[in-house]
């Protein structure tokens, strides 16, 4: 089921939960009609019901630690179905307040010039949960904190409003730490992806994607000996579980990589780690051959035979370089 629509009226809230999308906007329904108008494809809640549900969900999150049961008093329950939507709505409320500062005729300091400034420098800003990407905007660093005031001409951020610092920042940084994923305007890392922009002759832009392995981050160098990459081959798991991950990981890496060399590098690193753990060479090769039988033509190649042979050499301990 999915949340289809939320509409707030002075005296009502409609939350339509659809199992199928009709494509139509039903007429406004009053709170008194909520029970009568419920169907199999939609559920209509009054504002009071929705508020009560949210208060119970957020205010009654308990965590068991050993023999002790603790009540969470800050944040929202992790893993609850509605948590991503609630966190998005919470941050979106701050983002709306931030944008309204720049609107002309808003009763504040906004003018047509400030609105043009906002669109020019902030329209390419994107947020996914607590990960933020802002293209190459030089003003986003000044505008991050709701506790700070900033201006266009002055690079400093201050604690109170002034003529040189008329704008308030966006997010409540006393509660929230936003991750800055981008390194510059040419590349950015997000989850298990590394995205690179290549400008070719100033005419054509090419986007390249490859696998990003957070475990290879230099910041985690001291923890490498404690990181578990794959199951030990002598566990009690079935071989289909232990060695089946080779095939599934090769599919994941192939989907994540734009060019062949990055695919082969990702698979080679995985095979080396498995080889060092003592994985059976014959069973590794069986999974590799299975992958290339199902996906023989990758990255514009008519056959994956050469890639298969190179990767199988790594299984044998004969590493190669592209």
Secondary structure as the mmCIF struct_conf table of DSSP 4:
data_model
#
loop_
_struct_conf.conf_type_id
_struct_conf.id
_struct_conf.beg_label_comp_id
_struct_conf.beg_label_asym_id
_struct_conf.beg_label_seq_id
_struct_conf.end_label_comp_id
_struct_conf.end_label_asym_id
_struct_conf.end_label_seq_id
STRN STRN1 UNK A 2 UNK A 9
TURN_TY1_P TURN_TY1_P1 UNK A 10 UNK A 11
STRN STRN2 UNK A 12 UNK A 18
BEND BEND1 UNK A 19 UNK A 20
HELX_LH_PP_P HELX_LH_PP_P1 UNK A 26 UNK A 28
HELX_RH_3T_P HELX_RH_3T_P1 UNK A 31 UNK A 33
TURN_TY1_P TURN_TY1_P2 UNK A 34 UNK A 37
BEND BEND2 UNK A 40 UNK A 41
HELX_RH_AL_P HELX_RH_AL_P1 UNK A 47 UNK A 59
TURN_TY1_P TURN_TY1_P3 UNK A 60 UNK A 60
STRN STRN3 UNK A 62 UNK A 65
TURN_TY1_P TURN_TY1_P4 UNK A 66 UNK A 67
STRN STRN4 UNK A 68 UNK A 71
BEND BEND3 UNK A 74 UNK A 75
TURN_TY1_P TURN_TY1_P5 UNK A 78 UNK A 79
TURN_TY1_P TURN_TY1_P6 UNK A 81 UNK A 82
HELX_RH_AL_P HELX_RH_AL_P2 UNK A 83 UNK A 100
TURN_TY1_P TURN_TY1_P7 UNK A 101 UNK A 102
BEND BEND4 UNK A 103 UNK A 103
TURN_TY1_P TURN_TY1_P8 UNK A 104 UNK A 105
BEND BEND5 UNK A 106 UNK A 109
HELX_RH_AL_P HELX_RH_AL_P3 UNK A 112 UNK A 122
TURN_TY1_P TURN_TY1_P9 UNK A 123 UNK A 124
STRN STRN5 UNK A 126 UNK A 128
TURN_TY1_P TURN_TY1_P10 UNK A 129 UNK A 130
STRN STRN6 UNK A 131 UNK A 133
TURN_TY1_P TURN_TY1_P11 UNK A 135 UNK A 136
BEND BEND6 UNK A 138 UNK A 139
TURN_TY1_P TURN_TY1_P12 UNK A 140 UNK A 143
BEND BEND7 UNK A 144 UNK A 144
STRN STRN7 UNK A 145 UNK A 145
TURN_TY1_P TURN_TY1_P13 UNK A 146 UNK A 147
STRN STRN8 UNK A 149 UNK A 150
BEND BEND8 UNK A 152 UNK A 153
STRN STRN9 UNK A 158 UNK A 158
BEND BEND9 UNK A 159 UNK A 160
STRN STRN10 UNK A 162 UNK A 162
TURN_TY1_P TURN_TY1_P14 UNK A 163 UNK A 164
STRN STRN11 UNK A 165 UNK A 165
STRN STRN12 UNK A 167 UNK A 168
BEND BEND10 UNK A 170 UNK A 170
STRN STRN13 UNK A 171 UNK A 171
TURN_TY1_P TURN_TY1_P15 UNK A 173 UNK A 175
STRN STRN14 UNK A 179 UNK A 180
STRN STRN15 UNK A 182 UNK A 182
BEND BEND11 UNK A 183 UNK A 186
STRN STRN16 UNK A 187 UNK A 190
TURN_TY1_P TURN_TY1_P16 UNK A 191 UNK A 192
STRN STRN17 UNK A 193 UNK A 200
TURN_TY1_P TURN_TY1_P17 UNK A 201 UNK A 203
STRN STRN18 UNK A 204 UNK A 211
HELX_RH_3T_P HELX_RH_3T_P2 UNK A 214 UNK A 216
HELX_RH_3T_P HELX_RH_3T_P3 UNK A 218 UNK A 226
BEND BEND12 UNK A 230 UNK A 230
TURN_TY1_P TURN_TY1_P18 UNK A 233 UNK A 234
BEND BEND13 UNK A 235 UNK A 237
HELX_RH_AL_P HELX_RH_AL_P4 UNK A 239 UNK A 256
BEND BEND14 UNK A 258 UNK A 259
HELX_RH_AL_P HELX_RH_AL_P5 UNK A 260 UNK A 277
TURN_TY1_P TURN_TY1_P19 UNK A 278 UNK A 278
HELX_RH_AL_P HELX_RH_AL_P6 UNK A 281 UNK A 294
TURN_TY1_P TURN_TY1_P20 UNK A 299 UNK A 300
BEND BEND15 UNK A 302 UNK A 302
HELX_RH_AL_P HELX_RH_AL_P7 UNK A 305 UNK A 315
TURN_TY1_P TURN_TY1_P21 UNK A 316 UNK A 317
#
